[in-house]
Amino acid sequence: MLRYLLRRLALSLPALLGLVLLTFVLSRVVPGDPAAALAGDAATPAQIAEIRAQYGLDRPLAEQALIHLKQVVQGDFGRSIFSGRPVAEEILQRLPATLELTFAALLLATLIGIPLGLIAAMNHNGLIDHLVRLMSVGGLAIASFWLAIMLQLVFSMELDILPLRGRLDVALGSPPRLTGFLMLDTLLAGRLDMFLSACRHLVLPAVTLALPGIATIARFTRSGVLETLQKDFVLYARAAGYGRVRLAAIYVLRNAVTVTVTQIGLLFGALISGAVAVEAVFDWPGLGTYAVQAILAADYKALLAVTLVVGVVYAVVNVLVDLAQALIDPRIAGAGR
């Protein structure tokens, strides 16, 4: 299993290298001059040229790419053109907020989507099956920003039972920053009131982000369970008199969930990208809002850093998914030798 894990990690390195170079090239071909944006509308050509030289934007593209690659390997993303602060510092400050939201949405989608897909498949072509399939189509069709606004109107403004935006009630202050994950920091600080407030603030953005994931996981689980139900060992178990619940829990789900686990890993990347709109609506201080600010300011250093960090997190999650698949079905690790 260790060799399998190391092999999957090694295979991720070329993809990350390609991501670094691709994002660098794209940042140079898009319209807009970062030096001109930083200098302002009233800047003279000499001032723009000075800023361009200060940030190395006047050097050949190949030299800029090598410098950027060296800095990335060293963990140095330079300073933000917009804020003047180190980009790595801002990334570390905002990354936990995005990960907390993304993992909460992914957990919610998994806990709801897998049982829904299993129940739908066990009641194939029944009323529940049709309802789950209808919900899957609707969940994928609804725009996240529209759903976010509707949830705010209903649960925050009309019913007034959940917060409208933010991560924590302002009146409570903030806990000591130990990990950056607000819910964990509040527990470590022994502040149950802050923890409950953080949970309440997390509900609406997590539900908004999780809805397409619930639909996707339910569809793949349903498909996998239907395929597994046709296997010979399931037919034998049925003939032996196993009940539906025992049959589904012991034999069917474990063999059907492998494809779903793969989809969960792919879904993680979609949730991070979808978090941009959700964070903007709920004023969630994560990488999504930071990326929007960087785009508006033509801050290419910040954009490169955000893209790379998301790619690294995505690669790590997919390695963990591969490991989970190997634990569920050891034949996968053996086949990759």
Summary of the structure (lengths in Angstrom):
residues: 337
radius of gyration: 23.7
end to end distance: 10.1
largest distance: 85.0
contacts: 1083
relative contact order: 0.15
helix: 77%
strand: 1%
